[in-house]
Amino acid sequence: MLCLALFLLDLRGSGNNYLLLMGLIGMILSISFCVLCWMEISASTRLSKAEKNRWKIGLLIIPALAGVLYMIKGRANAID
């Protein structure tokens, strides 16, 4: 989501409204997916409290890490 937010900031002044709209829809869907996952983890009766906390931390950290790695490596390769 971090990478998508940075991408949307790049598009703001470009005048490409279609990509901006698709990016906003993607961000809304990503946030809603994370919220639904968070609710599902919280409602689970099969997981202990420690396991729930680990799942929630992973849900926040892994997408951010993937976004940062893509921003550093992926965008550099796509631009070249």
Phi, psi and omega in degrees: 000327177298317180296319179295321178295318178294323177297319179294324177295325177294325184279345187306316183263001186278343181081007179269088186290329180297312179294323178296317179296315179296323177295319178295319177297318177298320179293318179297317178295321179295316179294318180294324176297316179296320179295316178296319177297317180300316180294321180294319178296316181295326183277349184294136176258350183272344182259143175285170181297321179295319178294321177298317179296320178295318178297318181293318178296317178297324179296330179272321188278316186298313177297323179294318178296317178297320178296318180293317179297319178294320181297322182281309187265312187293315181291327178295319179288326181289329182282325182295000000 
